[in-house]
Amino acid sequence: MTLTAGRRSLVAVAALALCLVHGTAQADTKLRVGKAQPNQFAFVPADIGVETGIFKKHGLDVETSAFGGDAKMMQALTADGIDIALGGGPAFATIVKGAPMMAIAPLSGQPSEMVVAVKAGGPVKSVADLKGRKIAITGAGTLTGWITRELVKSQGWSDSDITYVTSTNIAASRALLKVGELDAITTDLSTTLEQQRKGEESLLFSYGDLVKDFHMQIIFATDKVIAEKPNAVAAFMAAWLETIAFVKANKAKTVETVQQVLGFHPDVLNETYDRVVSTYSTDGRFNPRALAVLARSYVELKLLDKEPDMTKLTTEAFLPKK
């Protein structure tokens, strides 16, 4: 039995167990939820679900933690440090490489939370001005690397028309941008808006305007929690989708909670809310076109030799029944 076949069998058994269990998870079932980044607005519904008691309503005791990127979160997941992972689309590729997990729902769609930031008052005033300049990405095989190259291709340029500067230290990249050693950074929306509010950076471009069919973030569950607590995984998804509905209907409360978690100015978070919340998945269903774009990106990022069958890496077995 192949690894993929074994994982599909695992989900089938878990789905059968769900049919035999009435109601949601047992009271106060603990789930450890990891967020790939501490400063991304998109992951804050995990905190809002805790704050509002929605997870508890569904019989869950959710403990959240944040990591410095997908790679570190995958290390924690492999070491059985978390049960649920809220990560980026490229994390799919790690399943093919043996990460013990499956994608159970898309978290968000188009990448509106990723932007190009430039120095305020600097020489770069438009995307066209980026030609021949230096732009920071977190790595050639990362989402920032892939999506920056998509922008370059959209301009009809080649990779040689841009100098890519690789650094996982975003704070250091921002310091270099400030002194003119870099011309631009592919980075997150909220931090850019905060720096723009302070007069240090300008938001040049939103990648949500470039890539429409996409799953920016994904919800993953470990093979272990799927096998041992399938009803808890289903309860998590029911609570998550209820939390998303709350977020969409309660902007003021959402921004208040996000401000406590991220610490950015309320004006910044209000604008981020307006740009990002519409991208949240409200039904947890995967978009085949978005999965196709992700599969292509793994080959272009050289994460995989060929495009994977994305249907073997995903399951919708834990979504609320219609």
N, C-alpha and C positions, 0 to 999 in steps of 0.2 A: 504493500500500500504506500503510495507516495505521500509526502508531507501534505500536499494540497488536498488529496483525497481523504487523508486522515482528518484534516481540519474540517472539511465539509461534513464528514461523518459525525464529528464532535458537535457541530452546530445542529445537525439533524436530531441527535440524541437530546440535546438541550431543548430544542423546539418541542420534542415529544414530552419532555419533563414539564415544559410550560403548559401544555395542554392538560396535564394531570394535576396541576396546582391551581387552586381556586384563589382569586384575589391577587394582591401584589406580594412583594417580598415580606418575609417575617419582620415583625417590629424591630426597628433599630438595627437592621442588617448593615454592617459597616462596609463602605466602599471607599477606597483610596483613589482620588481623582487627581491626575497630574496635568498641569498646563505647560505647554512647551515654552512659553515666554511669560515673564512676570508683568510686562508692560503693554500687552496687547488687549485692546478693548474687547475683541471677539470672544475671549475666554472668560470674561467676567460673569456671564450668566451662571457659571458654577458657583461663584460667591453669592450671587443674588438668590439662587435656589436655596442656599443655606440660610441666608439672612432672612428671607421671607417665610421660611419653614416649609417650602414646597417639597423639598426632598424628604423631610421628616413626615409630612403628610402621606407620602408614598412608602413609609416604613423604612427609610434609609437614614443612616448616620454617615454623612459624606464629609470626608476629610480632604481638603485641597492642599496642593503644593505646587510650586512653580519651578521651572528649570531654565537653564540658559540655552535653550534650543532643542530641536527634535532629537539630536544625537544623544545628549545627556539624558533626556527623558526616556529614550529607547533603552539606554543602559539600565535605568531604574526599573523599567518594565520587565526586561529580561531577567533582572535579579529579583523579581517578585516584590518590588518596592511599591508598585501601584497596580490598580485593577483596571482603571479606565484612563485612557490617554486622550487628551485634546491636543491634536498636533496638526502639522501642515500637510498638504497634499503629497509632497515627496516622500513622506514616511511610509506610504503604500509600498514603495520599493523594498523596504526592509522586511516586509512579509515574505517576499520572494526569496530573500536572502536568509530566511529562517527565524525572523522575529516571531515570538509565540503570541500572535494576536490576529484579530480580524477587524475590518472596518465595519461598524454597525450602523453608521449614519453620516451623512455630510453635515458639518456644522454650518458652513457658509458657502456662498457661491463666488461671484466675481471678486477679484482681489482689490476691493476698494480701500482696504486698510494698508496697502503698499503704495508708496509714493516715491517720487524723485524730489529730494531736497537740495537746494543750492544756497549759497551765501547771499544773505540779504544785501541788496545794492551791488552785488557782484556782476561780472561780465555776462553770465548766462541768464538770458531773459526768456528764452523759448527752447523747446526741444531741439530745434534746428541748430541752436548755438552749442549743443553738446558735441557736435562733430569735431574730432581731433582733440578732445579733452579727456580728463581723468575722472572716472566715476568709481566709487567704492561699492563693492559687493561683499557678501559674507563668505563666498567661496564659489568656485566654478561649478561644483556639483550641488548647489543649493538652489532654493526657489528664487532667491534674489538674483543669482547668476543667470538662471534660465529666463526669468521675466525681463531682465535688463536686455538680454540678447533679443528677446521678442520685440522690444521697443526699437532696438538698433535695426533689426530686419524690417520693421514697419516703415522706417525712414529710407529704405533702399540702400543702407550702408552695409559694409562688411565689418567683421570683428576688428580688422586693422584700423578702422576709422575711430575706434575708441580705445583708450588705455584703461584696462580693468585693474583696479587695485584691490587685492583681496585682504580682508581683515575681519576677524570675528569680533573684534573689539569696536563696537559701534561708537562708544564714547570717544575713543581715540580717533576714529574717522571724523567725527564731528569737530574735534579739536583741529584736525588738519584742514577741514573745510573752512573753519573760521580764519585760519592764517593764510589761506590761499594755496595750500599744498594739494588740495583736492578741488575739483570743480563741482562735484555732485555726489550724492549718496542715494542708493536705493534703500529705503528704510521704512519705518512705520509711521502711520498718519498722526497719531496723538502726540508723539514726541516732536514731530515736525511742526505741528500747529502750536505747541507750547514754545518752541524756539522761535517761531514766527511771531508769536505774541510778544516775545521779549526783544524782537527786532534783530535777531541774529541769523535767521534762516528764512527762506521763502519756499513755499510749496510750488514746485514747477509743474508736476504732472502726476495724475492718479492712474495707476495701472488698471483700475476698474474700468477706465475708458477704453482700454486696449483689448483686454481678454474678457469676453462676455460669458462663454461657456467654460466654467471652471468650478472646482471645489477648493477654495482657499484653505479651509480647515476641515478636519475630519475627526469623528469620534471613533476611537478604537477600544476594543475590549480584549483582555488577555484570554488566551485559551483556557487558562486555569479558572478564571472567574466564570467563563462561559460554561465550563464543565461542572463546576461546584456550586455556582449560584446563578443559574439561568434566570430564575424569577427576579432576582435582584437586578440583573442587567435590564430586564424588561421594565422593571419599576423605575430604573434610572432614566430610560428613554421616555417613559410617560411623564416623569417629573421634569426632564429637560425640556420637552416640547411645551409643557404647561408653563415653565419658566420663560421660554421664548415668547409665548403669548402674553405673559405678564410684562416683559420688557417692552414689547411693541405697544402695549396699552398704557404704560406708566413711565413716561419719559422722565419726569422729575425725580421719582424714586430711584429709577435706574441710574441717572446721572449722579445722584447723591451717593449711592452705593459705590459706583465706579470711582468717584472722587476719593472715597475712603481707601479704596484698594490701590489705585494708580497715583493719586496725589496731584494730578494735573488741575489746572485752573478750570472752573465750571464752564467758562465760555468755550474752552478747547473741547471739553467733553460733550457739550451740547452740539457742537459742529460735528464731532466724530460720530455721535449718535445718529445725526441726520444722514451721514454718509454711509455708515456701516450697518445699522440695524436692518435696513431693507434687504441686506444680503443673507440674513439668517435663514436657514431652512426651517420651514414651519411644519413640514410633514415627515422629515427624516428619509425621504426617498432620494436615491441616487439618480443623477442626470446622466444618461448614457453618453451624450456629447461631451460633457465635462470629463467623464472618465476616459474618453478617447483622447482628449487633450493631455490629461495627466499621463496616460500611457506613453504618448509620443514624447513627452518631456523627459521621461526616465531614460530613454535612449539618447536624446540630445544632450542630457546632462552626464551621459556615460555612467549612469547608476546601474543600468541593465544593458545586456547585449541585444535584447529584442523586446518588443512591446509585450507586456504580460496580458493574460486574459483577466481583465479586471473583475469579471463576474465571479471568479474563483477566490478573490480576495475580499469580497464584500458579502454581507448578509443583511436582509431586512426582517429577519425572523423575530427580532426583539422590539419591533415597532408596535404601537397600540393597534389592535385589530379594528378595522372600520365597521 
